[in-house]
Amino acid sequence: MGHREDLLVGAKQCLFDKGYARTTARDIVAASGTNLGSIGYHFGSKEALMNAALVQATEEWGDELERELRKDIPEAASRMERFEIIFDRVIGLFAKHRALWAAQFEVFAQLPRSPEMRQFFAESQEHARQGLAALLQHVDPSFDDKDAQRVGSFYLALMTGVMAQLLTDTGTAPTGRDLATAVQMIATITANSTTPQP
């Protein structure tokens, strides 16, 4: 590997070990076996390098998520069982990559001051919505594009909330079954509601 690739590997390791904000340029140099000058030469700044490392790590996680979600689900599974299976897989990946999501939440607070990262996250979210929509259409072809996009957005919101709960308290975060049961309960309550709520 060249210095650029070494820096990205080192920056990702620091991102996972120390977090986004606490990583220094010297930490990255120590982890990558390079030198301070190579950060400026290849990336311009430590922040640009950390952003590139976060983007790369997020894309790698997205690829792993896609592979996990495309694994076969038993044909006899009901829709709620499919929902449960999907979210158990997602939650398993969150737990496996906890440090990445801690770094992601660190960066969320900085997005108003970082147009480059805000653009990356906006594009990532759109990609995630489309991917989830495609998965849902595979599971239930009756969804049209607009409906699938809406449900993909709902799944994305749910995933982000589950991530936050896992980072806060792993012991009380929901399982796939908890989420499936809650969705079913909410659907039942909504369907049985006959009077408009204030």
C-alpha positions in Angstrom: 0.0 0.0 0.0 1.0 3.6 -0.6 1.0 6.4 2.0 -2.5 7.4 1.0 -4.0 4.0 1.6 -1.9 3.6 4.8 -3.3 6.9 6.1 -6.9 5.8 5.4 -6.3 2.5 7.2 -4.7 4.3 10.2 -7.5 7.0 10.3 -10.2 4.3 10.3 -8.5 2.5 13.1 -8.3 5.8 15.1 -11.9 6.6 14.2 -13.0 3.3 15.8 -10.5 3.4 18.8 -10.7 7.1 19.8 -13.6 8.5 17.9 -13.9 11.3 15.4 -13.2 14.4 17.6 -10.5 12.9 19.9 -8.3 11.7 17.1 -5.2 13.8 16.5 -2.9 14.0 13.4 -0.2 12.3 15.5 -2.5 9.5 16.4 -3.1 8.8 12.7 0.6 9.0 11.9 1.3 6.5 14.7 -1.4 4.1 13.5 -0.5 4.4 9.9 3.3 4.4 10.1 3.5 7.5 7.9 4.5 11.1 8.7 2.7 14.4 9.4 3.6 15.8 6.0 1.9 13.0 4.2 -1.5 14.0 5.7 -1.2 17.4 4.1 0.2 16.1 0.9 -2.6 13.5 0.3 -5.6 15.0 2.0 -4.9 18.7 2.8 -5.9 18.4 6.4 -6.5 16.0 9.2 -10.3 16.8 9.0 -10.4 15.9 5.3 -8.6 12.6 6.0 -11.0 11.8 8.9 -13.9 12.6 6.6 -12.5 10.3 3.9 -12.0 7.6 6.4 -15.5 7.9 7.7 -16.9 7.9 4.2 -14.9 4.7 3.3 -15.9 2.9 6.5 -19.6 3.8 6.0 -19.5 2.6 2.4 -17.9 -0.7 3.5 -20.6 -1.1 6.2 -23.3 -0.3 3.5 -21.9 -3.1 1.3 -22.0 -5.5 4.2 -25.5 -4.5 5.1 -26.7 -5.1 1.5 -25.1 -8.5 1.5 -26.8 -9.4 4.8 -30.2 -8.2 3.7 -30.1 -10.0 0.4 -29.6 -13.4 2.1 -32.6 -15.7 1.7 -35.5 -15.5 4.0 -37.6 -18.7 4.4 -40.4 -18.7 1.8 -43.0 -19.7 4.5 -42.1 -16.6 6.6 -45.0 -14.2 7.2 -44.5 -10.4 6.5 -44.0 -9.8 10.2 -41.5 -12.7 10.4 -39.6 -11.2 7.5 -39.6 -7.8 9.2 -38.2 -9.5 12.4 -35.5 -11.4 10.5 -34.4 -8.2 8.6 -34.1 -6.1 11.7 -32.3 -8.9 13.7 -29.8 -8.8 10.9 -29.5 -5.0 10.9 -29.2 -5.0 14.7 -26.5 -7.7 14.5 -24.5 -5.5 12.2 -25.0 -2.4 14.4 -23.5 -4.4 17.3 -20.6 -5.6 15.2 -19.7 -2.0 14.1 -20.7 -0.1 17.2 -17.6 2.2 17.0 -18.4 3.3 13.5 -21.9 4.4 14.6 -20.6 6.2 17.6 -18.4 8.2 15.2 -21.3 8.8 12.9 -23.3 10.3 15.7 -20.3 12.5 16.6 -20.3 13.8 13.0 -24.1 14.5 12.9 -23.6 17.4 15.3 -21.0 19.0 12.9 -23.0 18.7 9.7 -24.4 22.3 9.7 -20.7 23.5 9.5 -19.5 20.8 7.0 -21.2 21.1 3.6 -19.1 18.3 2.2 -20.1 15.8 4.9 -23.7 17.0 4.8 -23.8 16.2 1.1 -22.2 12.8 1.7 -24.8 11.9 4.4 -27.7 13.2 2.2 -26.6 11.0 -0.7 -26.0 8.1 1.7 -29.5 8.4 3.1 -31.1 8.6 -0.4 -29.1 5.5 -1.4 -30.2 3.7 1.8 -33.9 4.6 1.1 -33.6 3.3 -2.4 -31.9 0.1 -1.3 -34.5 -0.5 1.4 -37.3 0.3 -1.1 -35.8 -2.3 -3.5 -35.6 -4.8 -0.8 -39.2 -4.2 0.2 -40.4 -4.5 -3.4 -38.6 -7.9 -3.5 -40.4 -8.9 -0.3 -43.7 -7.5 -1.4 -44.0 -6.6 -5.2 -47.4 -5.0 -4.5 -45.6 -1.8 -3.4 -45.4 0.8 -6.1 -42.3 3.0 -6.3 -43.7 5.8 -4.2 -45.0 3.5 -1.5 -41.7 1.6 -1.4 -39.8 4.9 -1.1 -42.1 5.9 1.9 -41.6 2.6 3.6 -37.9 2.8 2.8 -37.8 6.2 4.6 -39.6 4.7 7.6 -37.2 1.8 7.7 -34.3 4.3 7.6 -35.8 6.4 10.5 -36.3 3.2 12.5 -32.7 2.0 11.9 -31.3 5.4 13.0 -33.4 5.2 16.2 -32.3 1.7 16.9 -28.7 2.7 16.4 -29.1 5.5 19.0 -30.7 3.1 21.5 -27.9 0.6 21.0 -25.3 3.2 21.6 -27.1 4.4 24.7 -28.0 1.1 26.4 -27.5 -2.1 24.6 -29.4 -4.1 27.3 -32.7 -2.3 26.7 -32.5 -1.7 22.9 -35.2 -3.5 20.9 -34.8 -6.8 19.1 -36.3 -7.6 15.7 -39.2 -9.2 17.5 -39.8 -6.2 19.7 -39.9 -3.9 16.6 -42.2 -6.3 14.6 -44.6 -6.5 17.6 -44.6 -2.7 18.0 -45.3 -2.1 14.3 -48.2 -4.6 14.5 -49.6 -3.0 17.6 -49.4 0.5 16.0 -51.0 -0.7 12.8 -53.9 -2.3 14.8 -54.4 0.8 16.9 -54.4 3.0 13.9 -56.8 0.7 11.9 -59.2 0.6 14.9 -59.2 4.3 15.5 -62.5 5.8 14.3 -62.2 9.3 15.8 -59.7 11.9 14.8 -57.0 12.5 17.4 -56.3 16.1 18.6 
